[in-house]
């Protein structure tokens, strides 16, 4: 009983923080979402997602988030594999190396990409210097995707690297002793054993990319309207908190469903492996 009291006492600050910073704001948003500007109950704020403008923004957000996740995965897995094969004893250095850029202000990092990708920026200056045609990708979906890949790439590398570091080298050696080539070892052993890291990385990239709006504001120049931008504009410009809250709830439901599907896939594959 004494230990239970101590546990409850130590957990009380965290429970209070969750209540104040998570549960109450969600209830507040839900209250706005289910009411009109006059305070009467309505579902119009939720069904507004069916509006063609909102559906277009949601679909574009899904496409950009999916593309960002795929690119991050394609880049992150080889990088994590190389870092793992280097056999660096101080793994904390690896974590520090990828977290260090994130200590810089997020806005400054994205604004730096504006300078790099602008028509007279660093990238086009280099291309002109070597005689190659210049690129005009700023304020396009490509620029937004590039900015998201840059911002979320560490969230894909770290869980994959962590999963790879847990693989027993003796398993890889045993596969080689049994005559498996590197491709068979990679597809049959390395990838399945690092699957948890891959799924974690996908969730950690896809979810924030789906709801992002700052990157598209700065690198899209108002021409790339994601669902996050629509919600942000409803709160800040239109001052329509009811509609903004309704769209936020729909987006949150979509995110939860996406995470549930990924977890379901993970559980089913783990069950298959156990059989």
Secondary structure, 3 states (H helix, E strand, C coil): CHHHHHHHHHHHHHHHHHHHHHHHHHHHHHHHHCECCCCCECCHHHHHHHCHHHHHHHHHHHHHHHHHHHHHHHHHHHHHHHHHHCCCCCHHHHHHHHHHHHHCCHHHHHHHHHHHHCCCCHHHHHHHHCCCCCCCCCCCHHHHHHHHHHHHHHHHHHHHHHHHHCCCHHHHHHHHHCCCCHHHHHHHHHHHHCHHHHHHHHHHHHHHHHHCCHHHHHHHCCCCCCHHHHHHHHHHCCCCHHHHHHHHHHHHHHHHHHHHHHHHHHHHHHHHHHC
